[in-house]
């Protein structure tokens, strides 16, 4: 019985995680450091599927790797696919370079 309830809850939660269409996405106006850098462009393009792209100074340098790893898992679960290894490294590097001090 408990297993059945868990399956139903998971189904309901995942049903709400559909990819938004281009028309459903609101324009994002966030002021990232070095907006023309490859790191900023990756953060803007890869994070927007699930949430507003994060400001790098929201977390410390040491916090970012774990956060990006967790978000990588969410991307896979939601059907967006994981970041490629070079993208993953570049996102972490960008966020760490502009993070708040530890």
C-alpha positions as CSV (number, residue, x, y, z in Angstrom):
1,X,0.0,0.0,0.0
2,X,2.8,2.5,0.9
3,X,4.6,1.6,-2.3
4,X,1.5,2.3,-4.3
5,X,1.0,5.8,-2.7
6,X,4.7,6.6,-3.3
7,X,4.3,5.7,-7.0
8,X,1.1,7.8,-7.3
9,X,2.8,10.8,-5.7
10,X,5.9,10.5,-7.9
11,X,3.7,10.3,-11.0
12,X,1.8,13.5,-9.9
13,X,5.1,15.4,-9.2
14,X,6.7,14.4,-12.4
15,X,3.6,15.2,-14.4
16,X,4.1,18.9,-13.4
17,X,7.7,18.8,-14.7
18,X,7.0,19.2,-18.3
19,X,9.3,21.2,-20.5
20,X,7.9,24.7,-21.1
21,X,7.5,25.8,-24.7
22,X,9.2,28.9,-26.0
23,X,5.8,30.7,-25.8
24,X,5.4,29.7,-22.1
25,X,8.9,31.0,-21.1
26,X,8.9,34.6,-19.8
27,X,11.9,36.7,-20.9
28,X,14.6,36.5,-18.3
29,X,16.4,39.7,-17.3
30,X,19.1,38.8,-14.9
31,X,22.4,40.7,-14.6
32,X,25.1,38.1,-14.5
33,X,28.8,39.0,-14.3
34,X,30.6,38.9,-17.6
35,X,27.4,38.2,-19.5
36,X,29.1,37.6,-22.8
37,X,31.4,34.9,-21.3
38,X,30.9,31.2,-22.2
39,X,30.2,30.4,-18.6
40,X,27.4,33.1,-18.3
41,X,25.9,31.9,-21.6
42,X,25.9,28.3,-20.4
43,X,24.3,29.3,-17.1
44,X,21.6,31.2,-18.9
45,X,20.9,28.5,-21.5
46,X,21.1,25.4,-19.3
47,X,19.4,26.6,-16.0
48,X,16.4,28.3,-17.6
49,X,14.6,25.0,-18.3
50,X,13.8,24.6,-14.6
51,X,14.3,28.0,-12.9
52,X,15.7,31.5,-13.2
53,X,19.4,31.3,-13.7
54,X,21.2,31.7,-10.3
55,X,23.4,34.7,-9.5
56,X,26.9,33.3,-8.7
57,X,27.1,35.3,-5.5
58,X,24.1,33.3,-4.1
59,X,26.6,30.7,-2.8
60,X,30.2,30.3,-1.9
61,X,33.0,28.9,-4.1
62,X,32.9,25.6,-2.1
63,X,29.1,25.2,-2.3
64,X,28.8,25.5,-6.1
65,X,30.1,22.0,-7.1
66,X,27.6,20.2,-5.0
67,X,24.8,22.4,-6.1
68,X,25.6,22.0,-9.8
69,X,25.9,18.3,-9.4
70,X,22.4,18.2,-7.7
71,X,21.0,20.3,-10.5
72,X,22.6,18.0,-13.1
73,X,20.6,15.1,-11.5
74,X,17.3,17.2,-11.7
75,X,18.0,18.0,-15.4
76,X,18.2,14.3,-16.2
77,X,15.1,13.4,-14.2
78,X,13.1,16.2,-15.9
79,X,14.2,15.0,-19.3
80,X,16.5,17.8,-20.2
81,X,19.6,15.6,-20.3
82,X,22.8,16.1,-18.4
83,X,25.4,18.7,-19.2
84,X,28.4,17.4,-21.1
85,X,31.6,17.2,-19.0
86,X,33.1,20.4,-20.5
87,X,29.9,22.3,-20.0
88,X,29.6,21.0,-16.4
89,X,33.2,22.1,-15.6
90,X,32.7,25.5,-17.3
91,X,29.5,26.2,-15.4
92,X,31.2,25.4,-12.0
93,X,34.3,27.4,-12.9
94,X,32.1,30.4,-13.9
95,X,30.0,30.2,-10.7
96,X,33.0,29.8,-8.5
97,X,34.9,32.7,-10.1
98,X,32.0,35.0,-9.2
99,X,30.9,33.3,-5.9
100,X,30.6,35.0,-2.6
101,X,33.7,34.4,-0.4
102,X,33.8,31.2,1.7
